[in-house]
Amino acid sequence: MTDLSTLKQRLVEAEAALHRLMTGELEVTVSVGGYGATTYNQASADRLSAYIARLKNEIASREGGSRRGPILMRF
């Protein structure tokens, strides 16, 4: 089980990666703790957004916030 500070650090890294991806970088790599890294490109921006939503949900549940899952909309 991952501690809260690690989850928050991963969230910061993932949000920064999404920002770089949306502002023109072709690929970004996000470290996934001791499990290695994952590389995202424009085609997998939705996966990165879903990862960010999962991190936010897990952080909120550990801080005593809402446990409801994120609402993801696709057009």
CNS distance restraints for C-alpha pairs under 8 A (distance, minus, plus):
assign (resid   2 and name CA) (resid   6 and name CA) 6.55 0.50 0.50
assign (resid   2 and name CA) (resid   7 and name CA) 6.82 0.50 0.50
assign (resid   3 and name CA) (resid   7 and name CA) 6.50 0.50 0.50
assign (resid   4 and name CA) (resid   8 and name CA) 6.24 0.50 0.50
assign (resid   4 and name CA) (resid  59 and name CA) 6.58 0.50 0.50
assign (resid   4 and name CA) (resid  62 and name CA) 7.26 0.50 0.50
assign (resid   5 and name CA) (resid   9 and name CA) 6.21 0.50 0.50
assign (resid   6 and name CA) (resid  10 and name CA) 6.19 0.50 0.50
assign (resid   6 and name CA) (resid  33 and name CA) 7.91 0.50 0.50
assign (resid   7 and name CA) (resid  11 and name CA) 6.19 0.50 0.50
assign (resid   7 and name CA) (resid  55 and name CA) 6.59 0.50 0.50
assign (resid   7 and name CA) (resid  59 and name CA) 6.73 0.50 0.50
assign (resid   8 and name CA) (resid  12 and name CA) 6.31 0.50 0.50
assign (resid   8 and name CA) (resid  55 and name CA) 7.85 0.50 0.50
assign (resid   8 and name CA) (resid  59 and name CA) 7.17 0.50 0.50
assign (resid   9 and name CA) (resid  13 and name CA) 6.31 0.50 0.50
assign (resid  10 and name CA) (resid  14 and name CA) 6.04 0.50 0.50
assign (resid  10 and name CA) (resid  31 and name CA) 7.56 0.50 0.50
assign (resid  10 and name CA) (resid  32 and name CA) 7.18 0.50 0.50
assign (resid  10 and name CA) (resid  33 and name CA) 7.67 0.50 0.50
assign (resid  10 and name CA) (resid  55 and name CA) 7.78 0.50 0.50
assign (resid  11 and name CA) (resid  15 and name CA) 6.03 0.50 0.50
assign (resid  11 and name CA) (resid  52 and name CA) 6.23 0.50 0.50
assign (resid  11 and name CA) (resid  55 and name CA) 6.17 0.50 0.50
assign (resid  11 and name CA) (resid  56 and name CA) 7.26 0.50 0.50
assign (resid  12 and name CA) (resid  16 and name CA) 6.14 0.50 0.50
assign (resid  13 and name CA) (resid  17 and name CA) 6.13 0.50 0.50
assign (resid  13 and name CA) (resid  30 and name CA) 6.60 0.50 0.50
assign (resid  13 and name CA) (resid  31 and name CA) 7.75 0.50 0.50
assign (resid  14 and name CA) (resid  18 and name CA) 6.16 0.50 0.50
assign (resid  14 and name CA) (resid  30 and name CA) 6.22 0.50 0.50
assign (resid  14 and name CA) (resid  48 and name CA) 7.28 0.50 0.50
assign (resid  14 and name CA) (resid  51 and name CA) 7.88 0.50 0.50
assign (resid  14 and name CA) (resid  52 and name CA) 6.36 0.50 0.50
assign (resid  15 and name CA) (resid  19 and name CA) 6.20 0.50 0.50
assign (resid  15 and name CA) (resid  52 and name CA) 6.91 0.50 0.50
assign (resid  16 and name CA) (resid  20 and name CA) 6.27 0.50 0.50
assign (resid  17 and name CA) (resid  21 and name CA) 6.09 0.50 0.50
assign (resid  17 and name CA) (resid  28 and name CA) 5.88 0.50 0.50
assign (resid  17 and name CA) (resid  29 and name CA) 7.09 0.50 0.50
assign (resid  17 and name CA) (resid  30 and name CA) 6.77 0.50 0.50
assign (resid  18 and name CA) (resid  22 and name CA) 6.06 0.50 0.50
assign (resid  18 and name CA) (resid  28 and name CA) 7.99 0.50 0.50
assign (resid  18 and name CA) (resid  45 and name CA) 7.21 0.50 0.50
assign (resid  18 and name CA) (resid  48 and name CA) 6.87 0.50 0.50
assign (resid  18 and name CA) (resid  49 and name CA) 7.41 0.50 0.50
assign (resid  19 and name CA) (resid  23 and name CA) 6.13 0.50 0.50
assign (resid  20 and name CA) (resid  24 and name CA) 6.53 0.50 0.50
assign (resid  20 and name CA) (resid  25 and name CA) 5.73 0.50 0.50
assign (resid  20 and name CA) (resid  28 and name CA) 7.22 0.50 0.50
assign (resid  21 and name CA) (resid  25 and name CA) 4.97 0.50 0.50
assign (resid  21 and name CA) (resid  26 and name CA) 6.49 0.50 0.50
assign (resid  21 and name CA) (resid  27 and name CA) 6.60 0.50 0.50
assign (resid  21 and name CA) (resid  28 and name CA) 6.45 0.50 0.50
assign (resid  21 and name CA) (resid  41 and name CA) 6.96 0.50 0.50
assign (resid  21 and name CA) (resid  42 and name CA) 6.62 0.50 0.50
assign (resid  21 and name CA) (resid  45 and name CA) 7.58 0.50 0.50
assign (resid  22 and name CA) (resid  42 and name CA) 7.69 0.50 0.50
assign (resid  26 and name CA) (resid  41 and name CA) 5.75 0.50 0.50
assign (resid  26 and name CA) (resid  42 and name CA) 6.54 0.50 0.50
assign (resid  27 and name CA) (resid  39 and name CA) 6.67 0.50 0.50
assign (resid  27 and name CA) (resid  40 and name CA) 5.60 0.50 0.50
assign (resid  27 and name CA) (resid  41 and name CA) 4.46 0.50 0.50
assign (resid  27 and name CA) (resid  42 and name CA) 7.22 0.50 0.50
assign (resid  28 and name CA) (resid  39 and name CA) 5.61 0.50 0.50
assign (resid  28 and name CA) (resid  40 and name CA) 5.38 0.50 0.50
assign (resid  28 and name CA) (resid  41 and name CA) 6.49 0.50 0.50
assign (resid  29 and name CA) (resid  37 and name CA) 6.47 0.50 0.50
assign (resid  29 and name CA) (resid  38 and name CA) 5.56 0.50 0.50
assign (resid  29 and name CA) (resid  39 and name CA) 4.19 0.50 0.50
assign (resid  29 and name CA) (resid  40 and name CA) 6.17 0.50 0.50
assign (resid  30 and name CA) (resid  37 and name CA) 5.50 0.50 0.50
assign (resid  30 and name CA) (resid  38 and name CA) 5.40 0.50 0.50
assign (resid  30 and name CA) (resid  39 and name CA) 6.34 0.50 0.50
assign (resid  30 and name CA) (resid  40 and name CA) 7.88 0.50 0.50
assign (resid  31 and name CA) (resid  35 and name CA) 7.93 0.50 0.50
assign (resid  31 and name CA) (resid  36 and name CA) 6.05 0.50 0.50
assign (resid  31 and name CA) (resid  37 and name CA) 4.22 0.50 0.50
assign (resid  31 and name CA) (resid  38 and name CA) 6.48 0.50 0.50
assign (resid  32 and name CA) (resid  36 and name CA) 5.61 0.50 0.50
assign (resid  32 and name CA) (resid  37 and name CA) 5.23 0.50 0.50
assign (resid  32 and name CA) (resid  38 and name CA) 7.05 0.50 0.50
assign (resid  33 and name CA) (resid  37 and name CA) 7.85 0.50 0.50
assign (resid  40 and name CA) (resid  44 and name CA) 5.74 0.50 0.50
assign (resid  40 and name CA) (resid  45 and name CA) 6.84 0.50 0.50
assign (resid  40 and name CA) (resid  48 and name CA) 7.13 0.50 0.50
assign (resid  41 and name CA) (resid  45 and name CA) 6.49 0.50 0.50
assign (resid  44 and name CA) (resid  48 and name CA) 6.59 0.50 0.50
assign (resid  45 and name CA) (resid  49 and name CA) 6.20 0.50 0.50
assign (resid  46 and name CA) (resid  50 and name CA) 6.15 0.50 0.50
assign (resid  47 and name CA) (resid  51 and name CA) 6.19 0.50 0.50
assign (resid  48 and name CA) (resid  52 and name CA) 6.29 0.50 0.50
assign (resid  49 and name CA) (resid  53 and name CA) 6.25 0.50 0.50
assign (resid  50 and name CA) (resid  54 and name CA) 6.22 0.50 0.50
assign (resid  50 and name CA) (resid  72 and name CA) 7.73 0.50 0.50
assign (resid  51 and name CA) (resid  55 and name CA) 6.26 0.50 0.50
assign (resid  52 and name CA) (resid  56 and name CA) 6.19 0.50 0.50
assign (resid  53 and name CA) (resid  57 and name CA) 6.10 0.50 0.50
assign (resid  53 and name CA) (resid  70 and name CA) 6.25 0.50 0.50
assign (resid  54 and name CA) (resid  58 and name CA) 6.15 0.50 0.50
assign (resid  54 and name CA) (resid  70 and name CA) 7.49 0.50 0.50
assign (resid  55 and name CA) (resid  59 and name CA) 6.11 0.50 0.50
assign (resid  56 and name CA) (resid  60 and name CA) 6.06 0.50 0.50
assign (resid  57 and name CA) (resid  61 and name CA) 6.19 0.50 0.50
assign (resid  57 and name CA) (resid  66 and name CA) 7.84 0.50 0.50
assign (resid  57 and name CA) (resid  67 and name CA) 6.86 0.50 0.50
assign (resid  57 and name CA) (resid  68 and name CA) 7.65 0.50 0.50
assign (resid  57 and name CA) (resid  69 and name CA) 6.56 0.50 0.50
assign (resid  57 and name CA) (resid  70 and name CA) 6.96 0.50 0.50
assign (resid  58 and name CA) (resid  62 and name CA) 6.28 0.50 0.50
assign (resid  59 and name CA) (resid  63 and name CA) 6.17 0.50 0.50
assign (resid  60 and name CA) (resid  64 and name CA) 6.17 0.50 0.50
assign (resid  60 and name CA) (resid  65 and name CA) 4.65 0.50 0.50
assign (resid  60 and name CA) (resid  66 and name CA) 6.21 0.50 0.50
assign (resid  60 and name CA) (resid  67 and name CA) 7.08 0.50 0.50
assign (resid  61 and name CA) (resid  65 and name CA) 5.16 0.50 0.50
assign (resid  61 and name CA) (resid  66 and name CA) 6.03 0.50 0.50
assign (resid  61 and name CA) (resid  67 and name CA) 5.27 0.50 0.50
